């Protein structure tokens, strides 16, 4: 069977503000879109390797944030202190999917700033006509991914050391 990752696939990156001014802060959800992926897999049960890449400088910021704040957020996100996109232009997920066309587990390494970190994501798959929708969630700490949480105004506005990655993969099987 051939599986094609469709362009509307994405990973949502949920963050939370904290500190004294959290009420005026943002609890943003960022969107990372993987580069194209095409796989040939055998019959069920499925067990295959995959390698997904996301351009660090192409991560989408929330549209509800003002243009000026969004630009400051982008500059901070791709800076050497956070994702260091100049040295590490891609975030990568290398792993294996084991399961069926209705669900399974994605285990592997999430490579951020050039350093691999183990993650496991339970995956649920739903058929949508001739297409498949795969979803999964992983929660952890920004510092577990090698990212120092953002701080501003002497710590009155900062991001919590928490992150949730929500995978929304749209696939076409043939």
C-alpha positions in Angstrom: 0.0 0.0 0.0 1.2 3.5 -0.8 0.6 6.3 1.7 0.9 10.0 0.8 1.0 12.8 3.4 -1.4 15.5 2.3 -0.5 19.3 2.4 -3.1 20.1 5.1 -1.2 17.9 7.6 0.1 19.8 10.6 1.5 19.7 14.1 -0.1 22.1 16.5 2.3 23.4 19.2 0.3 24.6 22.3 2.1 26.9 24.8 0.9 28.7 28.0 1.7 32.1 29.4 2.4 32.5 33.1 3.7 35.2 35.4 2.0 38.3 36.8 0.9 39.6 33.5 -0.4 36.3 32.1 -3.9 37.8 31.6 -2.5 40.1 28.9 -0.1 37.5 27.6 -0.7 34.9 25.0 -1.3 31.2 25.2 -0.4 30.7 21.6 -0.8 27.7 19.4 1.9 27.5 16.7 1.5 25.5 13.5 4.2 23.4 11.9 3.6 21.8 8.6 5.8 18.8 7.6 7.5 18.6 4.2 6.0 16.1 1.8 6.2 12.4 2.7 5.4 9.4 0.6 5.7 5.8 1.9 5.1 2.3 0.7 4.0 0.0 3.5 3.1 -3.7 3.8 -0.1 -5.3 5.0 -1.5 -4.9 8.6 -0.2 -5.0 11.2 1.8 -2.0 10.1 5.4 -1.4 11.1 7.3 1.2 9.2 9.9 3.9 9.6 9.2 7.5 8.9 11.2 10.7 8.8 9.3 14.0 9.0 10.9 17.4 8.7 9.5 20.8 9.6 11.3 24.1 8.6 11.9 26.0 11.8 11.5 29.4 10.1 8.2 28.4 8.5 6.4 27.7 11.8 3.1 29.7 11.7 2.3 32.0 14.5 -1.3 32.8 15.7 -3.1 35.3 13.4 -4.9 36.9 16.4 -1.6 38.3 17.7 -0.9 41.8 16.4 1.6 42.1 13.5 4.2 43.8 15.7 4.0 41.2 18.5 3.9 38.4 15.9 7.2 39.7 14.4 8.8 39.9 17.8 7.6 36.4 18.6 9.0 35.1 15.3 12.4 36.8 15.8 12.6 35.3 19.3 11.5 31.8 18.1 14.1 31.5 15.4 16.9 33.2 17.4 20.0 31.4 18.6 18.5 31.4 22.1 15.4 29.4 21.1 15.3 27.2 17.9 18.5 28.6 16.4 17.1 28.3 12.9 20.3 29.6 11.3 22.3 26.6 12.6 19.4 24.1 12.7 16.9 25.0 9.9 14.8 21.9 10.4 13.0 20.1 13.3 12.9 16.4 12.5 10.8 13.5 13.8 12.5 10.1 13.1 10.5 7.1 14.2 8.5 4.0 13.7 4.8 3.6 13.5 3.5 0.2 14.7 -0.2 -0.6 14.6 -3.1 -0.8 12.2 -5.0 1.5 10.0 -7.2 2.3 13.0 -4.5 3.2 15.4 -1.1 2.4 16.9 1.9 4.1 18.3 4.6 6.4 16.9 7.9 6.1 18.8 11.1 7.8 17.9 13.2 10.9 18.2 12.2 14.5 18.0 15.3 16.4 16.9 15.3 20.0 18.1 18.4 22.2 17.9 20.3 19.2 16.5 19.6 17.0 19.6 17.4 13.9 19.5 14.9 13.4 22.3 12.8 10.3 22.7 9.0 10.7 22.4 6.1 8.3 22.0 2.7 9.4 20.6 -0.4 7.2 20.7 -2.1 7.5 17.3 -5.7 7.1 16.3 -6.7 6.8 12.7 -10.1 7.4 11.2 -11.1 6.7 7.6 -12.6 9.7 5.8 -13.7 8.2 2.5 -10.5 7.3 0.6 -8.4 9.3 3.0 -7.2 8.8 6.5 -7.0 11.2 9.4 -4.3 10.3 12.0 -4.3 12.2 15.3 -2.1 12.0 18.4 -0.9 14.1 21.3 2.4 14.4 23.3 2.9 16.6 26.3 6.1 17.6 27.9 8.3 20.4 28.9 10.0 23.0 26.7 13.2 22.4 28.6 13.0 18.6 27.7 13.2 19.7 24.1 16.2 22.0 24.8 14.2 25.2 24.6 14.4 27.9 27.3 10.9 29.3 27.9 10.4 32.9 26.8 10.6 35.7 29.4 9.9 39.4 29.1 9.3 42.4 31.4 11.7 40.9 34.1 9.7 37.7 34.3 6.3 39.3 34.6 5.4 37.8 31.3 6.8 34.4 30.4 5.9 31.0 28.9 5.3 28.1 31.2 7.8 25.2 30.9 5.1 23.2 29.2 4.3 22.2 25.6 1.7 20.0 23.9 2.2 18.7 20.4 -1.0 17.7 18.6 -0.5 15.7 15.4 -3.1 16.1 12.7 -2.0 14.1 9.7 -4.1 13.7 6.6 -3.2 10.8 4.5 -4.2 9.3 1.2 -3.8 5.5 0.8 -3.7 3.7 -2.5 
